Amino acid sequence: MNPNYTYAYWYRGYAYYELGQYQRAIQDYDKAIQLDPNYAVAYERRGNVYNGLGQASNAQQDWGKVRSLGIE
């Protein structure tokens, strides 16, 4: 995998999420966001994972970032 390919991290994070490997999903979404701080979909999905883990504050922060990027 190209270590600078943002979308690869997003897709792998999604796969981890579907497999129930939530911490690994968060790690990949973190990396996608690090590579592209304006990648709203990564914030949205990471917020969904946090919400599922009962981390409402983290989820709200990520969803707020999505809104600030102009995505609803």
RABEL-V453448 format. One record per run of one state. SS is the DSSP state (h for helix, s for strand, l for the rest). FROM is the first residue (numbers start at 0). TO is the last residue. If there is no record, write none. Layout:
BEGIN
ss=SS from=FROM to=TO
ss=SS from=FROM to=TO
END
This chain:
BEGIN
ss=l from=0 to=4
ss=h from=5 to=17
ss=l from=18 to=20
ss=h from=21 to=34
ss=l from=35 to=38
ss=h from=39 to=51
ss=l from=52 to=54
ss=h from=55 to=67
ss=l from=68 to=71
END
